[in-house]
């Protein structure tokens, strides 16, 4: 179905974007048609790389307003030298550098968002607090849809990371914040952390036991399967709790308060500077690090291999490992970002070598342009409108 023919987008899509849309509606603004062709480069029977060419047309009101092509090289079992050789051949045939924008940016003639500037070190301390709050509120909102979707465990993790960091900002800025305001906001963030915590703990446990099971013999692996199934059922139940709470009035009010805090945090007059607040925070950090040296539990967590029962302890010390803090796009219908001869290995697009026309709607989930995911580049795009 063409996006222009739809009375409104699917309800499941609107539910994912509830905090981004508010009372606004999603309106179709552009349709992207993508014809993809490609080939696989082999050395004998060994696949070396895949090359895909997308021919894209952007349509508005039934008229084609723009056409462009994008080329992608994806390494399989080749090396960086293979990539460079293919790059030289493609350039010789007329290819040039991609500007890095996703398809819908190009279709709407949107420029890559500028990097946000940090406040000057001499700026008032409240400006630094606002900047820190804004960064982590954006991060929380960016991972809200993926957390609701329930299939992106990294989105849930990063949403919890944002909550922890917001609480850290409030603790660090406590000397300049109105006590009642800061305390009540911190309590609500603590509540949200608890809401997300059970599901996150189960994600860690499931991942751990799934990895451990791969090293077991078939007989032992079969014995572990019912326990993993039990953990999955508990995770499904926890997801239902998350969905219920993330649509509650309490959560929506918390989001409203956070967005207001970014603009006007409740502060008191104080001679303190950002250097003073940072100095106090690092003082606490040094004290905490010194205390680790005398904690037997933490010593075991840091060096599990030093104890015979280390593998049995692993689920406990896993929680101390820091995950890679990179944004993750929701696994909504879409194709991978196209980039020219990148040294990164992009994820394989769906139907990479099928010549077809794509007219499915993709997302612009009510975020500012720099928060939009670069990983979903198909069909019609829904924008938040009045």
Secondary structure, DSSP 4 states (H G I P E B T S, - for coil): --GGG-SS--HHHHHHTHHHHTT-EEEEEEEEEEEEEEEEEEETTEEEEEEEEEEEEEEETTEEEEEEEEEEEEESS--HHHHHHHHHHHHHTT-----S--HHHHHTTPPPPPPPPPPPTTS-HHHHHHHHHHHHHHHHHHTHHHHHHSS-HHHHHHHHHHHHHHHHHHHHTGGGB-HHHHHHHHHHHHHHHHHHHHHHHHHHHHHHHHHHHTTS-HHHHHHHHHHHHHHHHHHHHHHHHHHHHHTSHHHHHHHHHHHHHHH---B------HHHHHHHHHHHHHHHHHHHTT-HHHHHHHTGGGSTTHHHHHHHHGGGSPP---------S--PPP-SS-SS-PPPPTTTT---B----EE--SS-GGGS-SS---S-EEEEE-
